[in-house]
Amino acid sequence: MTREKTNVCSYSDEEKEKLLLLHKTDVFENISESKEKYRKIVSAGIAQWVRDFQNGHIKVNTVDDLKKLIELDIELQKDEDLY
């Protein structure tokens, strides 16, 4: 008979809490970084829309695009206030 070796790690409740906290912190940082990138993209989109509107390339009938960008920017800002 061969005996299989198993690596069993047992953590104390305190160690489990620390690992969970580290994981949550890592996830939060990744989400925050992604939101920063998205906000930059949204801001660039808004700036481009305004330039195109000022140059006469966009007519008033496409205001909905700007509205969507602004609403997205506001939603991203709201989420930042929760953390």
Secondary structure, DSSP 8 states (H G I E B T S, - for coil): ------------HHHHHHHHHHHHHHHHHHHHHHHHHHHHHHHHHHHHHHHHHHTTSS-GGGHHHHHHHHHHHHHHHHHHHH-
